[in-house]
């Protein structure tokens, strides 16, 4: 049972990496046999991983046809996604201001500083890399908040946002980094109100930037 679970987790992570790197672009057909050969894993954990990804909305299954990567979300679907983010992420930031331990906070401060330095030093911004780092920044805050359900829900939402951003490089990194810093400053100050407000502002501005991709 333990080995089966490990193989299913491995298959899940491998397929997810292909989805968020666009090796499996939105709408692409996914063949269980092909993935099993590619990863050197039997079909059973592949199917289990695909079932999990289907529950997260990242793949879809059609009777007698099989699996496909979920088509790109439309404007209205993203609006609803951001509505959920605007409810959950400010709460996660508020929790993090209280619950994040010193080691987690120090690591986040360094991570945010490294993001700023990388963008400042780059002659041309690698949007895919920036998007991955942005996901990591938000994930660390959600994890530091201590609510596992919020963390899991946001992980699902961020995958869709990440895939969209790889297609449409509409995110203004300098603005996003300034907003990140305001969140970090509020967390360092252990100020739940300021952390919640800074995160809410960041999510609102992120949605405004994202709309340029439609």
Secondary structure, DSSP 8 states (H G I E B T S, - for coil): -HHHHHHHHHHHHHHHHHHHTTSS-TT-EE-HHHHHHHHT--HHHHHHHHHHHHHTTSEEEETTTEEEE-----HHHHHHHHHHHHHHHHHHHHHHHHH--HHHHHHHHHHHHHHHHHHHH-SS--HHHHHHHHHHHHHHHHHHHT-HHHHHHHHHHHHHHHHHHHH-----HHHHHHHHHHHHHHHHTT-HHHHHHHHHHHHHHHHHHHGGG-
